[in-house]
């Protein structure tokens, strides 16, 4: 079977909902033992239970990826219980709307702590194990904001630009250890977060705003989490063994076709 993850253990951060949840379910369907890390204990546990019932083993660990000691302890526990870690998906992240003038220092630090330091903490914790077993795959969730200027996304763009360049650095530094590191850069993906954002900021105008936001993608619609999950599956499979140090936009043509 192509794109099989049989006998592989995959850690996915922020996997309680949205894109992370879709990746976790897709990986489990393809045979992986899935380890879900999420700060929200309720949704994380529910997702792990649902995946286990439908596809196979999924385990949940509450985790704040911005805290290195917490991340390290969970990685050690996963290795002790599962024997190895084969895949790391750095999906956990938070958003923020604002330009540099209306971004406070605390806003900036919060984005850095989760979106940048969280990715750093997780990669730093798993790479020694990848080196010991001479192989592993990392996929980081970057963003179109890593590559193009977006209005009112100053701190978010900073954080996702860092994710992109960390991806390149890790891919370069660990070539001889058979560790592959790539990133995915989504444009707007239709998740519960998007629905909540529209409901909060445009009450009573939800259908019109959803359509307007959808049309900001040249292809005329938002992406969906499953489309991102399928790309992640490919990048983590043996069929992608010749791919490292590359960013993959999944953006409905946003980067190349806007303007």
C-alpha positions in Angstrom: 0.0 0.0 0.0 1.4 3.4 -1.0 1.8 6.0 1.7 1.8 3.4 4.5 2.8 4.4 8.0 2.6 0.9 9.4 4.7 0.3 12.6 5.6 4.0 12.8 5.0 6.3 15.8 3.9 9.8 15.1 3.7 12.7 17.5 1.4 15.5 16.4 1.1 18.7 18.4 -2.1 20.7 18.6 -3.9 17.5 17.3 -7.1 17.9 19.4 -8.9 19.8 16.7 -8.6 21.3 13.2 -5.7 20.5 11.0 -3.9 18.5 13.7 -6.9 16.3 14.3 -7.2 15.6 10.5 -3.5 14.7 10.4 -3.8 12.4 13.4 -6.8 10.5 12.0 -5.2 10.2 8.5 -2.0 8.9 10.0 -3.8 6.3 12.2 -5.8 5.2 9.2 -2.5 4.5 7.4 -1.2 2.4 10.3 0.6 4.8 12.5 0.5 4.8 16.3 -0.6 8.4 16.9 0.5 10.5 19.9 -1.7 13.5 20.3 -0.3 16.6 22.2 -2.6 19.4 23.1 -3.2 21.9 25.8 -7.0 21.3 25.7 -7.4 18.1 27.7 -11.0 17.6 26.8 -10.7 17.8 23.0 -7.4 16.0 23.1 -8.8 13.0 25.0 -11.9 12.9 22.8 -9.9 12.9 19.6 -7.6 10.1 20.9 -10.6 8.0 21.9 -12.4 8.5 18.5 -9.3 7.7 16.5 -8.6 4.5 18.6 -12.2 3.3 18.1 -12.1 3.9 14.3 -8.6 3.2 13.2 -6.2 2.0 15.9 -4.0 3.1 18.8 -4.0 6.8 19.6 -2.7 8.3 22.8 -3.2 11.7 24.4 -0.8 13.7 26.5 -1.7 17.2 27.7 1.2 19.4 26.8 2.2 23.1 26.7 4.8 23.1 23.9 6.2 26.4 25.1 7.6 24.6 28.2 10.8 22.6 27.3 10.8 20.4 30.4 7.2 19.4 29.8 8.0 18.5 26.2 11.1 16.6 27.1 9.3 14.5 29.7 6.6 13.5 27.3 9.1 12.6 24.5 11.0 10.4 27.0 7.7 8.8 28.1 6.7 8.1 24.5 10.0 6.5 23.6 9.8 4.4 26.8 6.3 3.2 26.0 6.5 2.9 22.2 10.1 2.1 21.6 10.7 4.8 19.1 9.5 8.0 17.5 9.5 8.1 13.7 7.5 11.3 12.8 7.0 14.7 14.4 4.4 17.1 13.2 4.7 20.6 14.7 1.2 21.8 14.2 0.4 23.6 17.5 0.1 27.4 17.0 -1.9 30.5 17.8 -2.9 33.5 15.7 -3.0 37.2 16.2 -4.4 40.1 14.2 -2.5 43.4 14.2 0.3 45.5 12.7 3.4 46.5 14.6 1.8 49.6 16.2 -1.1 47.7 17.8 1.0 44.6 18.8 2.1 44.8 22.4 5.2 43.3 23.8 3.1 40.7 25.6 1.3 39.8 22.3 4.7 39.4 20.6 6.1 37.3 23.3 3.0 35.0 23.4 3.2 34.4 19.7 7.0 33.7 19.9 6.5 31.4 22.9 4.1 29.0 21.2 4.7 29.3 17.5 8.5 29.6 17.5 9.7 28.3 20.8 7.2 25.4 20.8 8.5 24.2 17.4 12.1 24.6 18.7 11.3 22.7 21.9 9.7 19.7 20.1 12.4 19.4 17.4 15.2 19.7 20.0 13.6 16.9 22.1 13.1 14.4 19.3 16.3 14.9 17.2 18.6 13.0 19.6 16.3 10.0 19.3 16.2 10.4 15.5 20.0 10.4 15.5 20.3 7.2 17.5 18.0 5.4 15.2 19.5 7.0 12.1 16.3 8.4 10.7 13.1 10.4 11.3 10.7 12.8 9.6 9.7 16.3 10.8 7.0 18.4 9.2 6.4 21.9 10.5 3.2 23.8 9.9 4.4 27.2 8.5 2.0 29.5 6.6 1.7 31.6 3.5 2.6 34.4 6.0 6.1 32.9 6.0 6.6 33.9 2.4 4.4 36.9 1.5 3.3 40.1 3.3 -0.1 40.0 4.8 -1.9 43.0 6.3 -2.3 43.1 10.1 -0.3 39.9 10.7 3.0 41.4 12.0 3.6 39.0 15.0 2.1 36.0 13.3 4.2 36.5 10.2 7.3 36.9 12.4 6.6 33.5 14.1 5.8 31.6 10.9 8.8 33.1 9.1 10.9 31.6 11.9 9.2 28.2 11.5 10.2 28.2 7.8 13.8 29.1 8.3 14.2 26.6 11.3 12.9 24.0 8.8 15.7 24.8 6.4 18.3 24.8 9.1 17.4 21.5 10.6 17.1 19.9 7.2 20.6 21.0 6.3 22.2 20.1 9.7 20.9 16.5 9.8 21.2 15.3 6.3 23.9 12.7 7.3 21.6 11.3 10.0 18.7 10.5 7.5 16.5 13.1 9.2 14.2 14.8 6.8 12.6 18.1 7.6 10.0 19.9 5.5 7.2 22.5 6.1 3.7 23.0 4.9 2.4 26.5 4.3 -1.4 26.7 4.3 -3.5 29.6 3.2 -6.9 30.0 4.8 -8.2 26.6 5.9 -11.8 26.2 6.9 -11.8 25.1 10.6 -13.9 25.8 13.7 -11.4 28.6 14.4 -12.4 30.4 11.2 -16.1 30.0 12.0 -15.5 31.3 15.6 -13.6 34.3 14.3 -16.3 35.2 11.9 -19.1 34.8 14.5 -17.2 36.9 17.0 -16.2 39.7 14.7 -19.1 39.8 12.2 -22.3 38.7 14.1 -25.2 38.4 11.7 -23.0 38.6 8.7 -21.5 35.1 8.8 -22.5 33.9 5.3 -21.4 37.0 3.6 -18.0 37.1 5.4 -17.4 33.5 4.9 -17.9 34.0 1.1 -15.7 37.1 1.2 -12.9 35.3 3.0 -13.2 32.3 0.7 -12.7 34.6 -2.4 -9.4 35.8 -1.1 -8.0 32.5 -2.3 -7.5 32.7 -6.1 -9.0 29.2 -6.5 -12.3 30.7 -5.0 -12.6 28.7 -1.8 -10.9 27.9 1.5 -8.9 24.7 1.9 -10.1 22.0 4.2 -8.1 20.2 7.0 -8.1 16.9 5.1 -6.3 18.4 2.2 -3.5 19.5 4.5 -3.5 16.1 6.2 -3.1 14.3 2.9 0.0 16.4 2.0 1.5 15.7 5.5 0.9 12.0 4.9 2.8 12.1 1.7 5.7 14.0 3.2 6.0 11.5 6.0 5.8 8.4 3.9 8.6 6.5 2.3 7.4 7.7 -1.1 8.8 11.2 -0.1 12.2 9.8 0.9 14.0 12.1 -1.6 12.3 15.3 -0.2 13.9 17.5 2.5 14.5 21.1 3.2 11.4 22.2 1.2 8.3 24.3 1.9 5.0 23.2 0.3 2.4 25.9 -0.1 -1.2 24.6 0.0 -2.9 27.8 -0.8 -5.3 27.8 -3.7 -2.8 29.7 -5.7 -2.4 32.5 -3.1 1.4 33.0 -3.2 1.9 32.9 -7.0 -1.4 34.0 -8.4 -2.5 36.9 -6.2 -1.9 40.1 -8.2 
